[in-house]
Amino acid sequence: MKSRYDAESDILYLLIKEGNIKDTVEVSEDMFIEYDENDEPIGIELWRARTNVFGEMLKYLNKLTEVKGIKRNSYMKKMKQVA
């Protein structure tokens, strides 16, 4: 799998496998899946990636640190001490 991110248009593209696109299906307002001649998915296009992908990843990482009892500020202080 390969990925490309276009910062100007804020689109993340995930290439599952090479092939000719037969059809593109809009799964949601910001997600499109491309299918080949065998109706197998070959690509995924995610619009508004900063919000839909990266923003969600940051929320998840912040929750992980909370679950482990690490406060973000204390973590950042520790990282500065190490650097």
N, CA and C atoms as an extended XYZ file, in Angstrom:
249
Properties=species:S:1:pos:R:3:atomname:S:1:resname:S:1:resid:I:1 pbc="F F F"
N         0.841       -1.169        0.000 N   MET     1
C         0.000        0.000        0.000 CA  MET     1
C         0.888        1.234        0.000 C   MET     1
N         0.497        2.214       -0.793 N   LYS     2
C         1.208        3.481       -0.857 CA  LYS     2
C         0.240        4.593       -0.487 C   LYS     2
N         0.799        5.700       -0.023 N   SER     3
C        -0.053        6.841        0.302 CA  SER     3
C         0.568        8.124       -0.230 C   SER     3
N        -0.296        9.073       -0.534 N   ARG     4
C         0.125       10.407       -0.967 CA  ARG     4
C        -0.766       11.405       -0.256 C   ARG     4
N        -0.180       12.519        0.130 N   TYR     5
C        -0.961       13.582        0.754 CA  TYR     5
C        -0.712       14.877        0.010 C   TYR     5
N        -1.785       15.523       -0.427 N   ASP     6
C        -1.702       16.819       -1.100 CA  ASP     6
C        -2.133       17.870       -0.090 C   ASP     6
N        -1.170       18.595        0.459 N   ALA     7
C        -1.457       19.579        1.506 CA  ALA     7
C        -2.304       20.731        0.992 C   ALA     7
N        -2.099       21.113       -0.259 N   GLU     8
C        -2.847       22.240       -0.807 CA  GLU     8
C        -4.346       21.941       -0.886 C   GLU     8
N        -4.691       20.742       -1.333 N   SER     9
C        -6.105       20.372       -1.436 CA  SER     9
C        -6.590       19.591       -0.216 C   SER     9
N        -5.671       19.241        0.695 N   ASP    10
C        -5.978       18.496        1.921 CA  ASP    10
C        -6.638       17.148        1.624 C   ASP    10
N        -6.046       16.422        0.672 N   ILE    11
C        -6.561       15.106        0.285 CA  ILE    11
C        -5.484       14.049        0.525 C   ILE    11
N        -5.877       12.978        1.199 N   LEU    12
C        -5.003       11.828        1.422 CA  LEU    12
C        -5.472       10.718        0.496 C   LEU    12
N        -4.542       10.150       -0.274 N   TYR    13
C        -4.878        9.066       -1.191 CA  TYR    13
C        -4.124        7.810       -0.770 C   TYR    13
N        -4.851        6.726       -0.620 N   LEU    14
C        -4.262        5.434       -0.272 CA  LEU    14
C        -4.394        4.505       -1.475 C   LEU    14
N        -3.274        4.112       -2.040 N   LEU    15
C        -3.263        3.191       -3.166 CA  LEU    15
C        -3.127        1.779       -2.609 C   LEU    15
N        -4.156        0.984       -2.787 N   ILE    16
C        -4.142       -0.387       -2.287 CA  ILE    16
C        -3.365       -1.283       -3.243 C   ILE    16
N        -3.664       -1.146       -4.530 N   LYS    17
C        -2.911       -1.882       -5.555 CA  LYS    17
C        -3.068       -1.154       -6.877 C   LYS    17
N        -2.107       -1.367       -7.770 N   GLU    18
C        -2.133       -0.761       -9.096 CA  GLU    18
C        -3.246       -1.389       -9.930 C   GLU    18
N        -3.822       -0.605      -10.809 N   GLY    19
C        -4.845       -1.134      -11.703 CA  GLY    19
C        -5.648       -0.019      -12.334 C   GLY    19
N        -6.487       -0.395      -13.293 N   ASN    20
C        -7.356        0.570      -13.952 CA  ASN    20
C        -8.628        0.758      -13.137 C   ASN    20
N        -9.031        2.002      -12.997 N   ILE    21
C       -10.233        2.316      -12.222 CA  ILE    21
C       -11.459        2.119      -13.098 C   ILE    21
N       -12.346        1.239      -12.654 N   LYS    22
C       -13.602        0.997      -13.365 CA  LYS    22
C       -14.710        1.883      -12.799 C   LYS    22
N       -14.705        2.064      -11.471 N   ASP    23
C       -15.788        2.793      -10.826 CA  ASP    23
C       -15.288        3.446       -9.549 C   ASP    23
N       -15.885        4.567       -9.195 N   THR    24
C       -15.592        5.247       -7.932 CA  THR    24
C       -16.907        5.422       -7.188 C   THR    24
N       -16.909        5.012       -5.918 N   VAL    25
C       -18.112        5.089       -5.106 CA  VAL    25
C       -17.895        6.086       -3.975 C   VAL    25
N       -18.831        7.010       -3.822 N   GLU    26
C       -18.781        7.966       -2.722 CA  GLU    26
C       -19.380        7.295       -1.488 C   GLU    26
N       -18.523        6.963       -0.531 N   VAL    27
C       -18.936        6.270        0.682 CA  VAL    27
C       -19.523        7.253        1.690 C   VAL    27
N       -18.920        8.423        1.755 N   SER    28
C       -19.415        9.503        2.603 CA  SER    28
C       -19.035       10.811        1.926 C   SER    28
N       -19.371       11.903        2.555 N   GLU    29
C       -19.093       13.217        1.972 CA  GLU    29
C       -17.612       13.411        1.661 C   GLU    29
N       -16.745       12.789        2.455 N   ASP    30
C       -15.303       12.999        2.321 CA  ASP    30
C       -14.518       11.739        2.001 C   ASP    30
N       -15.189       10.648        1.606 N   MET    31
C       -14.474        9.401        1.317 CA  MET    31
C       -14.988        8.770        0.034 C   MET    31
N       -14.020        8.432       -0.830 N   PHE    32
C       -14.333        7.802       -2.108 CA  PHE    32
C       -13.485        6.550       -2.250 C   PHE    32
N       -14.094        5.462       -2.718 N   ILE    33
C       -13.367        4.213       -2.935 CA  ILE    33
C       -13.382        3.902       -4.428 C   ILE    33
N       -12.207        3.578       -4.961 N   GLU    34
C       -12.065        3.248       -6.376 CA  GLU    34
C       -11.987        1.732       -6.531 C   GLU    34
N       -12.684        1.220       -7.559 N   TYR    35
C       -12.742       -0.214       -7.821 CA  TYR    35
C       -12.191       -0.517       -9.209 C   TYR    35
N       -11.595       -1.708       -9.332 N   ASP    36
C       -11.063       -2.134      -10.630 CA  ASP    36
C       -12.109       -2.950      -11.395 C   ASP    36
N       -11.687       -3.559      -12.511 N   GLU    37
C       -12.585       -4.342      -13.364 CA  GLU    37
C       -13.189       -5.541      -12.643 C   GLU    37
N       -12.518       -6.042      -11.597 N   ASN    38
C       -13.010       -7.193      -10.827 CA  ASN    38
C       -13.810       -6.759       -9.604 C   ASN    38
N       -14.154       -5.478       -9.550 N   ASP    39
C       -14.894       -4.891       -8.423 CA  ASP    39
C       -14.157       -5.020       -7.092 C   ASP    39
N       -12.826       -5.022       -7.165 N   GLU    40
C       -12.010       -5.027       -5.962 CA  GLU    40
C       -11.519       -3.612       -5.698 C   GLU    40
N       -11.485       -3.188       -4.429 N   PRO    41
C       -11.003       -1.833       -4.131 CA  PRO    41
C        -9.514       -1.705       -4.429 C   PRO    41
N        -9.161       -0.612       -5.113 N   ILE    42
C        -7.749       -0.383       -5.428 CA  ILE    42
C        -7.242        0.945       -4.883 C   ILE    42
N        -8.163        1.825       -4.462 N   GLY    43
C        -7.726        3.110       -3.933 CA  GLY    43
C        -8.796        3.742       -3.058 C   GLY    43
N        -8.345        4.554       -2.107 N   ILE    44
C        -9.240        5.289       -1.219 CA  ILE    44
C        -8.785        6.744       -1.195 C   ILE    44
N        -9.725        7.637       -1.412 N   GLU    45
C        -9.438        9.065       -1.391 CA  GLU    45
C       -10.183        9.690       -0.218 C   GLU    45
N        -9.435       10.367        0.658 N   LEU    46
C       -10.018       10.983        1.849 CA  LEU    46
C        -9.859       12.492        1.774 C   LEU    46
N       -10.974       13.195        1.700 N   TRP    47
C       -10.963       14.654        1.656 CA  TRP    47
C       -10.969       15.202        3.068 C   TRP    47
N       -10.520       16.437        3.234 N   ARG    48
C       -10.412       17.109        4.525 CA  ARG    48
C        -9.622       16.213        5.495 C   ARG    48
N        -8.485       15.749        5.026 N   ALA    49
C        -7.669       14.792        5.780 CA  ALA    49
C        -7.176       15.356        7.103 C   ALA    49
N        -6.877       16.651        7.154 N   ARG    50
C        -6.405       17.229        8.422 CA  ARG    50
C        -7.428       17.015        9.526 C   ARG    50
N        -8.682       17.150        9.200 N   THR    51
C        -9.744       16.970       10.188 CA  THR    51
C       -10.113       15.502       10.350 C   THR    51
N       -10.389       14.842        9.231 N   ASN    52
C       -10.931       13.487        9.265 CA  ASN    52
C        -9.925       12.410        9.647 C   ASN    52
N        -8.672       12.605        9.305 N   VAL    53
C        -7.671       11.572        9.598 CA  VAL    53
C        -6.721       12.031       10.693 C   VAL    53
N        -5.980       13.102       10.415 N   PHE    54
C        -4.946       13.540       11.344 CA  PHE    54
C        -5.545       14.028       12.658 C   PHE    54
N        -6.660       14.740       12.587 N   GLY    55
C        -7.321       15.217       13.804 CA  GLY    55
C        -7.780       14.059       14.678 C   GLY    55
N        -8.335       13.035       14.045 N   GLU    56
C        -8.777       11.849       14.786 CA  GLU    56
C        -7.595       11.098       15.386 C   GLU    56
N        -6.479       11.061       14.678 N   MET    57
C        -5.281       10.394       15.212 CA  MET    57
C        -4.787       11.116       16.465 C   MET    57
N        -4.777       12.443       16.423 N   LEU    58
C        -4.341       13.215       17.588 CA  LEU    58
C        -5.268       12.992       18.783 C   LEU    58
N        -6.572       12.952       18.535 N   LYS    59
C        -7.524       12.670       19.622 CA  LYS    59
C        -7.223       11.309       20.247 C   LYS    59
N        -6.981       10.320       19.398 N   TYR    60
C        -6.686        8.974       19.877 CA  TYR    60
C        -5.396        8.958       20.702 C   TYR    60
N        -4.351        9.611       20.208 N   LEU    61
C        -3.082        9.639       20.937 CA  LEU    61
C        -3.229       10.366       22.278 C   LEU    61
N        -4.006       11.447       22.296 N   ASN    62
C        -4.242       12.158       23.549 CA  ASN    62
C        -4.982       11.273       24.543 C   ASN    62
N        -5.942       10.485       24.067 N   LYS    63
C        -6.668        9.574       24.953 CA  LYS    63
C        -5.737        8.500       25.504 C   LYS    63
N        -4.834        8.029       24.670 N   LEU    64
C        -3.882        7.013       25.128 CA  LEU    64
C        -3.046        7.541       26.291 C   LEU    64
N        -2.582        8.766       26.173 N   THR    65
C        -1.763        9.320       27.250 CA  THR    65
C        -2.590        9.526       28.506 C   THR    65
N        -3.873        9.886       28.372 N   GLU    66
C        -4.745       10.037       29.537 CA  GLU    66
C        -4.984        8.700       30.212 C   GLU    66
N        -5.218        7.662       29.429 N   VAL    67
C        -5.479        6.332       29.975 CA  VAL    67
C        -4.287        5.827       30.761 C   VAL    67
N        -3.107        6.120       30.289 N   LYS    68
C        -1.900        5.667       30.966 CA  LYS    68
C        -1.520        6.568       32.132 C   LYS    68
N        -2.346        7.596       32.396 N   GLY    69
C        -2.088        8.466       33.531 CA  GLY    69
C        -1.016        9.501       33.289 C   GLY    69
N        -0.675        9.735       32.057 N   ILE    70
C         0.344       10.720       31.735 CA  ILE    70
C        -0.356       11.988       31.273 C   ILE    70
N        -0.123       13.067       31.950 N   LYS    71
C        -0.686       14.350       31.539 CA  LYS    71
C         0.160       14.897       30.406 C   LYS    71
N        -0.472       15.538       29.449 N   ARG    72
C         0.243       16.051       28.285 CA  ARG    72
C         1.359       17.010       28.684 C   ARG    72
N         1.101       17.926       29.607 N   ASN    73
C         2.119       18.903       29.996 CA  ASN    73
C         3.319       18.241       30.655 C   ASN    73
N         3.067       17.281       31.519 N   SER    74
C         4.193       16.604       32.173 CA  SER    74
C         4.978       15.777       31.164 C   SER    74
N         4.290       15.210       30.193 N   TYR    75
C         4.966       14.447       29.137 CA  TYR    75
C         5.871       15.375       28.336 C   TYR    75
N         5.351       16.541       27.969 N   MET    76
C         6.152       17.486       27.182 CA  MET    76
C         7.360       17.968       27.987 C   MET    76
N         7.198       18.175       29.285 N   LYS    77
C         8.334       18.582       30.121 CA  LYS    77
C         9.407       17.497       30.132 C   LYS    77
N         8.959       16.234       30.251 N   LYS    78
C         9.908       15.130       30.243 CA  LYS    78
C        10.655       15.047       28.917 C   LYS    78
N         9.938       15.287       27.811 N   MET    79
C        10.572       15.232       26.503 CA  MET    79
C        11.620       16.347       26.359 C   MET    79
N        11.337       17.517       26.897 N   LYS    80
C        12.288       18.623       26.825 CA  LYS    80
C        13.533       18.309       27.644 C   LYS    80
N        13.360       17.613       28.778 N   GLN    81
C        14.501       17.251       29.617 CA  GLN    81
C        15.408       16.274       28.900 C   GLN    81
N        14.816       15.371       28.143 N   VAL    82
C        15.592       14.358       27.423 CA  VAL    82
C        16.371       14.985       26.272 C   VAL    82
N        15.761       15.980       25.609 N   ALA    83
C        16.387       16.592       24.411 CA  ALA    83
C        17.586       17.432       24.749 C   ALA    83
